[in-house]
Amino acid sequence: MKISIIGTGAYGLALALTIKENNHQVMMWTKFEEEKKIIEETNRYEKVLPNTVIPQDIRITLDMKECLENAELIIIAVPAGFVNDICLEMKKWIRIDQHICIASKGIEQGTYLLINDVVKKHIETEKIAVISGPSFAIDIVSKMPIGLTLATKNKQTEKVVKKALENNHFKLRTTTDVYGTEICGAIKNIIAIAAGMLEGLNANESTKAMFITESLHDIKALIQSLGGDGKTILSFAGFGDLLLTCTSEKSRNFTFGKLLASKSKKEVEDYQNTHTIEGLYTLKAIYKLTTEKKVNIPIIDLVYDIVFHQKNPKELLTFLIEKE
């Protein structure tokens, strides 16, 4: 089958390679002509996915209509802040029988909508799924075992996404809890920033484990307060992704938090200017969301104050003891 991927970032490319390995046709869309040129001329995109060959028959286009035409499955793999504009363009060409899979993570600024709701705001469909879990792009292309949560209420969409992605090293566990899965995928980036702060403060392994445990309780409370299933915290999208992003410097959110707690303001700003840190975008949105809905998630308030109001990162250590 033909599968379209919106976005040529590291994650989109890693998914494209998995899909191609499963003998499906892949077409990718980018709005950047320079990206298209680099990939087509070098069969690589070292900036985002080092030491990885991108086969010539993974086609790249700047034309959304061409990308979506005849695709059975459309995967959205762009940063959360761009999903709204992408959907405005997609709605011109998408057909009612096409399935959509969201690989983007986050919450939209201003509206505080989860990504599946951003999509549904513009595209009337029930054929929609979300994938989320512990999976750095570079790890996906290594062909070692990877496990993700696949959340959808549509059985046909579930089958199509599984057919596209599952193989002997890529596993999907299914759930109908779309909201819980998305909340896990969004908030884990914020928690990873805080975990990075602990690393920058030279906290020991026991303190880090304490922090992750406390975070699990907070995320579960947030999922339940926003209409999801608290049990989703124990899924690949929940504990799995949290464990990965809170313990690895491959995570830009973790690295940003580490720098925030241990380096100069200039070094932190330099990193921000050269890296996309999804947790910062999500932090603003989820802080406003929890405030508006009067949901008490203290870790979000504290990270927000450290990042945007210059509160001392060492407050995190005190917080862990005083937290109820």
N, C-alpha and C positions, 0 to 999 in steps of 0.2 A: 504493500500500500504506500501511497505518498503521504509523507508527514512534513508539515511545515513548522519551522522553529523561528519565532520572532525574537531576534537578538543574537548577536554573534560574540557575546562575552564568553568567559571561561566556562560557565555552567552550561550555556546553550551549546557550545562546541562539544563539551564532554557528552552531553545527551545525544548530539548528532552522531558522534562516533559509535555510541552504543547502538543506536537505531540502525546505522549503516551496517554494523556487525551482524545485526539480525536480518539483514538482506531486504531492508525497506528503502524506498527512495526518500532522499532528504533534500529539502530546499530551505535555505535560511535567508531571513530578511534583515537588512541593516539600513539605517538612513545615512550611514557614513561611507562615502565613496572611497575614502582612503582605506578603511577596513576591508572593503570588498577587494580592492586592488592588492593589498598585502597578502590576503589569503589566497587569491587566485594566482598570483605571480610566484609565491614562495611555497605554497601548500603548508604553511605554518602561520601561527599568530603568537610568536614568542612572548609578546608583551603580556598576554593573559594566560597562555597555556604552553609553558616552555617545553622544549624537546619532544614535541608531539606533531606527527605528520597528519595533515588533514587531506584525505583523499580528494582527487580532482572531481569525482562524481558526486561530492557534496556540493551542490550548487548554491551560489550566493547571488542575491538580487536586491536591487534598490526599489523594486516595483512590488507594492503590497498585493495588487491584484494578481500578478504572476505567481507570487509566493503562495497565496491561498487557493488558487485555482486547482480543483480536483483533489485537494488534500482531504484525507479522511480524518486526520487528527492535526490540530494546531496547538503547539506548545508555546506558551508565553514565558519568556526567560529574559526579561529586562528588569532593571531596578524598579522598585515599587513606585517611585515618583513619576515614572514615564508610562505607567500602565493606562492611565486615563486617556492620554493622547493617542496611544497605540490603539485602544479600543475604538476611538472615534474614527480612525482610519480603517480599521478592520471591518467595522459595521457596514461600510460601503460595498464590501465584496463577499462577506461571509454568507454561507448557505445554512438553512435550518437543519440540514442533516449532518453538518460537520461537528465533530467533538472538540472540546477545548480542555487543555490541561494546563494548569497554572503551576509554574516552577518558581515564580517570583514570591518574595516574602516581605511582609511589612504591612503598614497601615497608612492609608492616604491622609496627607495633611489636609486640614480644613474640614473635611467631611468625616474623618475618623472611620472610614469604611475599610473593612477587610478586602483583600484583593478580589475575591470571588464576587463580592457585592459591587465593586468598581466595574468589573466586567459586565455583570447583569444590568447595571445602570444603563449601559449602551447597547448590549446585545441580548435579545430575548432568547434564552436557551435554558434547557434543563440538562443538556449534555455537557456537563462541566465537572472537572475533577481538580484536585490539588495533590501535588506530590511534595513531600517534605521529610527530611531526615538527615542523619550524619553522613555527609557526602561532599567532601571537598572535590572540586572539579578534577584536580590532578590525581586524586585517588580513584575516581571513577575510571579514568583512562588507563590505570595500572592493571585493570582486569582482575584485581583481588576482590573478594566478596564485599558487596555493598548492600545495605538494607534501607529501604525508604517506606514511609507510610503513604498509601494511596487512598485519598478520601473522596468519595463520591456517593451520591444517592441514586445514580443511574447505572444499572447493571450492564447495559450495552457499552457505556463509556468505560466502565471498569475493564471490560474485555478488550476493548481497543487499546487502551493505555498499556495493559499487561502484554498484549501482543507486540506492541512497539518496543517496550523496554526490557522485559524480563528475559534472562538467559542464564547461563551457568555461573555467572558472577554478579548478577544484578537481580535483587529480590524485592518484591513489593508485598507488604502486608496491608490488607484492606480494612476500611472502616467507613461508616456513614457520617462520622462526626467531622464535617467540613470545617465548622467554626473552631472547634477545639484544636484541630490540626493546624489551621492558619494562625491561631493565637500562639501556639507553641513556636511555630516558625518565626513569628515576628519578635516575640519577647526574648527569645534565646540570645539575640544579638545584643540586647541591652544587658542581660545577665553576663554575657561574655566580656563586655566592657568592664563591669565590676570585678570579674574574675581576673582580668588583666591588671587591674589596680592592685589586687592582692599580690600578684606576681611582682609588680613593681615595688611593693612594700616589703618584699622578701618574706611574705607569710609562709609558714610551714605547711606541709601536706595535710596535716590534721585540720588546720584552719580552713584550707581550701575545700576539704571534704565537708566540713561543717557548713560552709557557705552554699555549696551546691545542694545539700540536703534542705537547708532553709529555703532556697530558691524554688525547689520542687513544690513545697507547700504553697508558696505565694503564687506560682503559675497555676497550680490546681485551683486555687481560690478565684483567680482571674478568669479562667476558663468557665467555671461554674457560674460566675456572676454575669458573664456575657452570653450565656445560653448554650455552652458546650458541655461535653461529658468529661467530668473530672478524671476518669480512667485513662483518657488520652495522654495524660502526662507520663504514663508508663510505656508509651509507644516509641517507635523509631523517631517520630517527629518530636516527641517530648524529651524523655530522659536521654535517649540516644543522641539527639542533636545537641542537647545541653552539655552532655559530657564531652562531646567532641570540641565544641566551640569554646568551652571554658577551660580547656587544658592544652590548647595548641596555638603556637605562634603562627601557624598557617592562617589562622583567623585574623582578619584585619581589625575586627572589633576588639578581640583580646589584645592584640598588639597596641592598638590605640590606648586602651586602658592602662597597659603597662607603662607606656610612655608618659601618660598623664600623671602617673604616680611617681615617676622616677627621673624624668628629663625636664629640660627647660621649656618654657612656653613656646619659644621659637621652634624647637625640635618637634613639638606636638603640632604646631601650625604647619610646618613643612610636610609632615606626614599626612595631615588632613588635605593639604593642597595637591598631593600626588596619589591619593588612594580614595576609593569610594568606601565610606564607612556607613553601611546600611543602618547600623544601630543608632546613629545620631539622628537620622531622619525619622526612624521609628520612635525613638525616645520622645521627641517633641509631640508626636501624634498621640502616643499611648498615655503620656502624662496628661494631656488635655482630655483624653477620653475618660480616664479613671477619675479625674477631677469633676468632669461634667456629670458622670453617672454616680458620683459619690461612692466609688469603690476604693477601699483602703488597701493599697499595695505599697507598704513603706519602702521597699527596696527601689521601686521606680522613683519615688520622691527623692530619695537620697542620691541616687545616681544623677538625677536631673540637676539637683543642687550642686553636686560636685562638678559636673560638666559645664553647666551654664551660669552658675552663680559662684564659682570658685571656692566652694567649700572644700576643706582639706580632705584628701582621700583617706587619711588616717581615721576619719569618722566612721569608715566602714568597719574597722576593727571594734570600735565601741558599739556600733549598731548590732553586731552579731551577738554580743552578750546581752544587750538591753532589749532586743527584739522579743516581743511576747509570743 
